[in-house]
């Protein structure tokens, strides 16, 4: 891990010094994570791709300001999260302005796939009905809880990394994650018992 961080530090210094071709190599390990983060909030693949690209561009433009107080990946996730938030606010503002206008189409959002959901047996995750329930429950979480849940339980960032990405304290991350899990347990348990009555063991 220390070697990886030192390599990233040297790479960042080289990019800032003018070797811009190294930037793609720098962000390569984080491309999937950034896209998944954007998709989990924007619920649309095209929007998520645009948001991810914009996040990478902003990271490139502001790379000289990266001080290394946190990991580069955490800093990048923070930029992606802010970009997704901004787009959601803009989208909501447009919707508010168009409340009286008829819907032109029945476009459906594309939900992000939940990864590494260890509390649910892998064979159950393959069932479309189960996945739909999970997506719906996570999407219904209030924003501050959904963000923490996404970073900790789906993207598997550490508590410190999640706190840095969100700009909140470690204690706040722990409290919000606990509440998010409790909300999901409350919402999902009755439905999952109906869908898979034999799967009654949950490790929240």
N, C-alpha and C positions, 0 to 999 in steps of 0.2 A: 504493500500500500504506500509506504514512504517513497519507494522508487517511482511508483506511478505518479505521485504528487510532484516529485522533483522533475520528472520528465515533462509533466504538464506545465510546470513553472518555466522551464527552459523553452518549451514550445511557444508559450504565450509571449515570452520576452522576444523570441525570434520573430513572431508575427508582428508585434508592435514595432519591431525594428525594420520591418519591411518585407519579411518573407511570408507574404499573405497566402501563398499556396498551401501553407501548413494548416490553415484554419479548418479545412474540411477534415483533415486527420484529427485535429483537436476535438471536433464535435462529433465525430463518427460514433464513439461509444454511447452518446447520449441522444442520438437521433430518434430511436424508437421510444425512449422515455418521454421526450419532449412532445412527440406526436401523440402518444397515448394520453398525456396530461391534457393537451388541447382537446382531443376527441372526447375525453370524459366529461368535459364541461360544455363544449359547443355542440356535441351530439350530431355532428355532420362532418363527413369525411373531407369534403372540399374546404369547408371553413377551417377544419383542424389543420389541413395541409398549409393553408394560407397563414394561419396563426403561427405554426411552427417555423415556416420560412421567415416570417417577420421577426420572430424571436431570435433566430440565428443571425439575421441582419443586424438587429439591435445589439446583440452580443458582440458582433464583429466591430460595429461602430464604437462601442463603449469599452472595448477590451483593454484599452490603456488605463481605464479607471478601475479595473479589477484589482483589488488590493491583496487578495489571498486570505482575507479574514475567514472565509469559508471555502469549501471545496469549489472548484470551477463548476462541477456538475450541479451543485446546489444553487449556485448563482444563476446558472442557465435555466434551471427549473423555475426559479423565482421570476425571471424575465418572461418565460412562457406562461406562467400563471397570471402575471399582470396583463399580458397581451390577451389571454382568454377572457379575463374579467372585463377588460376594456371593450372587447367585441360583444360580450353579453350585454353590457350596459348600452352600447350603441344599438344592438338588435332590439332590446327591450324598449328603448326610446322610439324606435321606428314603429314598433308594434303599438305603442301608446298613441302615436300620431295617426295610426291607421285603424283604430278601433271601430270606426263607423263604416269602414270599407269592407265589401264582401271578400271572402277568401277566394283567391284565383285558382288555387290548386290544393291537392291533398298531400303535399309533401310531408314525408315522415322523416324524423331524425334518425340517424344511424347510431345506435348505442355502442359505447365502448365495451369490449369484452373484458369481464373481470378476470384477472389473472391471479394465480396463486391463492385461491380461496381455499385454504387448508382445512377449514372447519367442515367442508362439504365433501363427501366422497367423490373421487374423480369421475366415477361412472354416472353419478347423479348430475354432475356439471354438464354432461353431454346432452342432457335433455333440454330441449328448447324451452319448455315450460318453466323449468327451474331458472334458467338464465334470464328469461323475461321477468320473472318475479324479482330477481336480484337487481337487474338494471333499473327496474321501476322503483324499488325501495331505495337504492342509492341515490337515484335522481331526485327523489322526494325529500332527501335530507336538506335542512337549511344549509346555505352556502358555506358558513364557517365550519360546519361539521363535515360536510361533504369534502371540502378541501383537505382537511386533516386525514380523513379516512382514505382518500385517494393517495395521498403521499405516504402514509404509514402502512396501510394494509394492502394496498394494491401495488404501488411503486416500491414499497418496502424501504423507504428512506429511514434513517435512524431518527430518534426523537430530536436530537440536536439539529440534524439536517432539515427536518420538517420545520422546526422553529425558525431556523435561519431563512428558509425559503418563504415562509409566511410572514416573517417579521414580528413574531410573537415569542413569548417566553416558553421555556420547556414545560413549565407547570400548566400553561394554557393548552399546549399540545396534548398533554396527558388527560386533562379534564375534558377537552373537546372530543378526543378519540374515545374516551370512555362513554361519553354521552351519545356519540354517533353509533357505537356498537350496541348500546342499550336500546336506542331507537330502532335500529335494524332488527334486533332480536324481537322486540315487541311487535314490529310490523310483519316480520317474516315467519316467526314460529308457527302461528296458527295456519298460515297458508301452506307452509312446507309440510305440515303434518297431514294436510289434506292431499297434497300432491304425492308425497312419499311417506306414508304413515309408518313405515318400518325404520325410517331414518330419524331417530329421536334423540340422538346424542349430539349435543352442541357444545363447543369449547370456546365460548365467547370470552 
